[in-house]
Amino acid sequence: MSIAKKLFGSQGTKAFNKDNYPAYTRSAEEQYVQTLLTNTMSNTFYASQNELMNEAAQLHHEMAAARPDFMAKAIVFARGEGLMRLQPLFGLAILSLYRPDLFALIFLQVVRIPSDLSDFLTILKGLGRGEGGRAVKRQVNRFLSGVSEYWAVKYNGRGRGYSLGDAIATAHPKPEDLKQQALFRYLRGQEANLALLPQVEALEQLKAAQTEEERIACIERGKLPYETVTGAIKPSKAVWEALLYQMPTFALLRHMNALQRAGVLEEKRNLEYVVNRMTDKQALRKAKILPFRLATAFRQVDHPELRDALREAVELTFDNLPELGERTAIFLDISGSMNGSYLETGAVFALALYKKTQGSSLFWLFDTNVYDAKPSRHDSILTQAERIRAIGGTDTGAPVRKLIEERKVVDQIIIITDEQQNSGSPFYEQLKRYRSKVNRETKAFIVDLAPYRHAMVPDQDPRSFYIYGWSDTVLSYIAQSVQGYRSMTERVAGMDLNAL
């Protein structure tokens, strides 16, 4: 048994969930992966922001003391494949205190953009670590050596923690050439030779521009990002149109409403451009947009062609998901505690999975009752997800009970939930009954979207697998496990940090 397991409890230990219902505790390693991949440190149905932050801090410290090697791998995994930011940065700050060598090894895998650096330094200060000492300054210097003009104009705004100028003042990096010297001076608010910095020069000229033509010329010449432009001037329709053709895919998604309100999408070529970008499979993959972002945008926009584009975008996002076979049961928790982002993501996940099943596979919704959703494999994921609503309490055993009553034979059960049962019979109790009465080889996959650390299934069950997170990549672990591959935690443990 690992040190972590000795410290944090044995396999299958009985506990109680947030609703005081009997549950299990799983290994510390698995709890840590769950925290990194699901804990956004915002208020949830059962826990406040402060409670979740304190629980996360405790777990970060415990893992840093007992399993720092696993911790480092999990942080990199969560930032890269899980597409999470704050928890990996929180863990990185704590790891720097215990293992400066591992911290240095993974720093640039976790701190990828200036906003990551800003949040990391803010976390350090909030932990009472000040500027973090020499080990931290060395890594900040490594990051600053790669700062570009684009990053300088996009991320140096003040008001959200440490700016790039603040980081330079903190770490005192030595510029490698005259251009970098000018860039560092500009970021510090000092006089700089802007002739060496054409993008920065374009931004400064934009601020002084008097006419719309001059502003557009500055935007196009400097390829200025929309955040910088909208922070410097109030954009007109023509300015929004100039920005449109420079926006990254994620920015397009976020600003669809603004573009529509400004009248930019009234012109056919502009609308076609947005639709083509949002349905470009390679661009979507590169942008790494979390599925719930697409669902949120779909709910917010009312333009029919944009909604069609978002429908197609979600289908493309999950296009590479392997087939799941004919005998799969998918259960989606629609209880009250799932309301909001959990259900928005869960519904998209569940429907994407169902489209990869065949034959008589099942798609049931449950709270304390079970509802056959009868989804279509041809209708779009977003259209069907929009109809799913949260209702009442939670009985995770209810859909498995229904399987037993109807003697339905399935090879895998996939349940998407926050695991907070508060009535009925426990999921694991019903799963064991199902295996004894109907199909002893049935595998269970629990897709957990919440950071609560108590589980429905104990560690020692070899045919049950936990999957955590909000990224579309988490669903690939279901298909891999069906085909005999490793669990998510085993995948993390098998990573080679030196090969990254």
N, C-alpha and C positions, 0 to 999 in steps of 0.2 A: 504494500500500500504506500502511495506517495506521502511525502511530508505534509503536503497540502491537505490530503484527505484525513490524515491523523489530526491535523489542527482544526479542520472545519467540520468534522463529523463523518461517520462511516456511511458506506453505501446503503441507500434505501432507508435512511433514518426517517422515522415518522415526524411530521411537523404539522403546522397549520398555516393556511394561506391568509391573504389579507382580509378575507371574509370569515376567518376563524373556522374554516372547513378543513377536515383532515387532508394532508398532502404529504409529499416527500421532499427531502433535500437531495440534491445531486452533487457531484463532485465540485470542489472549488474551482477546478479548471473550467468546467462547463458553466458554472455560475458566472465566471469571469467573462467568458466569451459572450454569454447572454447579456451581461451588463454593457459590454462594449458595443454590441450590435443593436441593442434596443433602447438603451437609456439615453434619451435626448435631454434629460434633466429639466423637463417641463412638467407642470402639474398633470397628474393622471387621475383616473376615477378613484383609485384607492390610496394614492400617496401624493404628498405635496412635493414641490420642487426641492425644498430643503431636506426633506426626508430622503428623497432619492439621491441627492448629492452626498449626504452623510453616509448612506449605505455604500455608495460607489467609492467614496474616499476610504472607508474601512477596507473594502475588498481590494482596492489598488494597493494599499499598504501591506495587507496580508500576503498578496501574491508577490509583491516586490521582495518581501522577506523570505518567503518559502519557495517560490518558483519563478525567479526573475527571468530565466531563459524562456519559459512558456509565455510569461507576461509580454516580453518583447515581441515574440512571434504573433501573439494575439492582437497586439496593438497595431502592428503592420497590416495584418489581415483585415482588421476592422476598418482601417483607413483606406486600404486599397480595394478590397473586394466588397466590403460592407458599405462603403461610401459614407461612413460616419466620421464626424470631426471632433466634437467637443470631448467625448469620453476618451478617444485615443490620445488627444492632447493632454487631458487631465492625467491619464496614466503615464504618459511620457514625462510630465513634470515630476511625478512621484518617483518614477524609475530613476531619474537623474540623481536623486538623493541616495539611493541604495546601490546602484550599479552604473557608475559613469561610463564604463566601457560599453555596456549594452546600449545605454542612452545615445552615445556617440555613433554607434553602429547603425541605429535605426532612425536617427534624427531627420535626415533628409527624405526618408520614406514616409514620414508622418507630417512634417512641416513642409508642405509642398508649395504653398502660395503665401503672399504677404499677410492675408487675413488669418492664416494658420499661425504665423509668427506672432501677430498681434494678440491673438487669443492665448497662445502659449505663454507669452510674457505676462499677460494679465493674470493668468492662472497662477504663475509662479509668485507674483506679487501678492495675490490673494491668499496664498499659502504661507505668507510670511517669509518667503525666500528671497525677497528683494530682487536683485538682478541675476541671482542663481550661481554666482561664483565663476571661476575661470573655465570650468568644464562646459558650462552653458555658453559663456561668451565665445569660446572657440567654435561651437556649432553655429551660433548666430552669425559669426564672421563667415563661416563656410556658406551659409545661406545668402548673406548679403553680397558675396562675391559674384553671385549669379543674378543679381537684380538687374532688370532691363528697364529701358525707358518706358515701355508699355506698362510694366508694373508700377513704375514711378508715378505716371499720370493717373493710373487707375486706382491705386491703393493708398496713396499717401495722404488722403483726407483725414483730418483729425476728428475726434468726437466719438470714436469707437475703440478706445483703448490706445495701445501703442501704434504710432504711425511708423513708417519706414525711417523717417527722420529721427524719431525717438530711439529706434533700434540702433541706428548708426551712432547716436550720442551715447548709448549704453555700451556698445561693444567696441567702438573706436576702430573699425576696420581700416586697413591701409589700402588705398586705391592702387590698382595695377597699372593704370595709364591715365593720360590727361582726360579722356572722355569719362572714365569712372570717377575721377576726381571732381569733374564738373557735375556729374550726376549726384554724387554724395553731397556736394555743397548745395545744390538745388534742393535736395530732400531735407537738408538742415535749415532751409530758409535763408541761406547765405547767397551773396552775389556769385553768379556762375557764368561761364562762357556758353551761352545758349546756342551759339553757332555749331558747337559740338553735339548738340542735343536737338535734332530737328523735330522730334515728336513733342518734346517739352516746349520748344519754341512755338509750335503750332497751337498748343494749349494756351500759352500766354497771349498769343495774338488773338485767339478766340475771345478771351476775356475783354480785350480792348476793341474788338470789331464793332463797327457801327451799323453795317447793313447785313441783311440776310445772305446776300451773295458772298460777302466776306466771311461770314460764319461758316457757311457750307464749304467754302474753299479751305478753311482751316481744318475742318473736320475730315475732309477727304484727303488733304495733303498729309495730315498727321495720323490718319487712321485712328482717330480718337475714340476711345470706348464710351458707350452711352452713359455710364455712371459719371464719368468726368464731365461730359457735355451737359447733362441734366443738372449737375451740381454747379456749373458755371453760368448757365443761361437758362431761360425758360424757352423750351423748344417749340418752334412753330411746326406746322404740317410739313413744310419743306425740309426743316431740320430733322424731324423724325424720319422722313423718307431717306435722307442721307445716312442716318444712323442705321436704318433697316438693313442696308446692304453690307454693313460691317459687324452686325450683331452675331455673337456665337449662338448656337442652337438653344441653349438653356435661357439666354437672354430673350430670344424670340418668344419662347414659351411664356416667360414671365410678363412680357410686355404686349401680348396680343390685344388685351383690352385697351391699352394706351394707344396702340397703333390704330385700332378701330375707331376709338373716340376722336383721334386727331384727323380722321378721314383718309389716312394713308391707304387703307385697304379698299377704298372705293375704286381705285385704279386697278384694272385687271392685271397688269404686269406685276404690281406689288403683291397682290393677293396670290397670284400663281407662284411667286418667289417664296412666300411664306409657306404655302402648302407643299411645295417641292422640298423645302428644307426640313419641314416637320415629318415628311414621309421618306426621307433619305436614310436608309438602314445604317449605312456606315457612319453618317453624322450622328445618329441617335446613339450608336454604340460608343462613339468617341466622347459624346457629351456626358454619358453615364448619368442619365436623369432617373431619379427614383420613380417607380411606377405611380406612387400616390401623387406626385407632382402633375403627371399627365391627367390623372383623375380629377384633381382639384381644378386644373385649367379647364377641363371639359365641363365641369359644373359651373364655372364662372363665365365662360364665353357664350354668346348667343348667336354667333355668326354660323350659318349652316355649313359652309364650306370648311371653316376652321374646325368645327366639331367633327366633320367627316375626316379631316386630316388627323385629328387627335385619335379618333377611333383606329385609323390605320397605323398610327405611331405605336399604340399599345400592342396591336397584333404583331408588328415587326419586332418590338422589344422582346417578345416571348417566342419568336419564330424558331429559335434554335433549341428550345427545350425538347429533350428526347421524349419519345412516346412512352406512355405509362401502362399500356396494355388494356385488356378487356374487363378485368375484375378489380376495379378500383372504386372505393367509396370515399368521397370528399365531403367533409363536414365543416361548415362555416358557423362559428359562434356569432350570433346576432343579439346577444344579451346587452343590457344597458351599458355595462362597463366597456363595451367595444365601440361605443358611439364615437364618431369623429374619425381621426386619422387611422386608428386601428382597423375599423370596419372598411374604410375607404381602401386601404392597402389590402386587407384580407379578402375583400370581395374580388379585387383584381387578381390577386394570387389564385384564389379558388377557381375562378372562371378560366384563367389561363391554364391551370392544371387540368381542368375538366376537358378542355379542348384537345388535350393530348391523350385522352382516354378513348376507348373504343367500346362498341357493343353495349352491354347492359350495365355499364358503370353508373354509379349513383352520385348525385349532388344534392345533399340535404342541408337545410338551414336548421339551427336549433337554438333555443333558449332553455326553458323548462319543458318545451314541447318540440316536436320534430316536424319540419315542413319540407315536402318534396318540391324543390324549386323548379324542376323540369326545365333546365336551361337549354338553349340551342347551341349546337356546335358551329352554327353558321352565322348567327347574329353576333354583333361585335361585343367584345369584352366590356367596354365602357358603357354601352347602352344598357346591358344587363346589370352591370354593377351599380348603376345609378338608381335602379329600382329597389335595391336591397336596403332595408332599414333596420336599425337596432330596436329591440322591443323590451324584454323583461329580464327575469333572473337567469341563472345559469345551472344547467344540469348536463355536465359533459358526458355522463353515462347514458343519457337518453337516446342518442342516435345508435349507439351500439346495442342497447336493449331492443330497439326496433329491428336491427339486423337479426338478432337472435329470434325474436318473435316471428319474423317473416322467413327465417331460415335462408337468408340471402348469403351466398358464398362469395367472398371477396378475398383477394390475395394481399391487398394493402389498404389500410385505412389512413387517410390523411386528414388531420383535424387542425384547423386554423383558429387560434383562440388566444386569450390572455390568461387562460388557465384558472380563472378565479371562480371556481364552482361554489355555489351557496345553497344548493338543494339537491334532492334526489340521491342516486347512488353513484359512487366514484367511477370515473372513467376506467381506471385500472381494474377495478373489481369486475366491471362488465366486459372488459377486454379479455380477462382470464376466462370468464364464462363462455365468451364467444369462441375462444380457442379450444375450449374443452368440448363444446357442443357442436360447433359447425366446421371450423377450419383451424387446426392447431398450428399451421405454418404462417398464419396471417401476420404481416408486418404492420407496425403502427408508426406513423410519422407525425410528430407534434410540431407544428409551425407556430412558434411563440413570438408574438409581436411586442410583448410587454417586458419591462425590467424586473418584475416581481420575482423573487428568488426561490419560491417554492414550486414544486413540480407535481404533475399528475401521475408520473410513472417513475419507479425507482431505477437506480443505476443498473442493477444487475440483470435487467431484462434484455437478452441479446437480440430480440427481434423488435425492439422499440428504439426509435431514433429521434433526437431533438434537432430542430433547425431553427436558428434565430436570425432575425434581421428584417430590413425593409428593402433591400436591394433585390432586383430580379435574379441575381446570381444565386441567391439562397435556394431557389427552387431546383437548381441543377443538382443539389445534394440529395434531393429525394430520388431523382432518376438514377444518380450514381449509387445510392444505397440499395435501390431496388436491384441493381445489377451487381451488387456485392462489393462495392467500394467502401471506403472508410467513412466514419461519421465526421461531422464538422470539426469536433474537438480533435480527433485524430489527424485530420487534415492540417490543423494549425500546428499540432505537435511535430508533424513531419516536415515542416518548412525549414529551409536552410537559409538563415539570414545572410550568410556570406555570399550566397548566390544571387541575391537581389540586386 
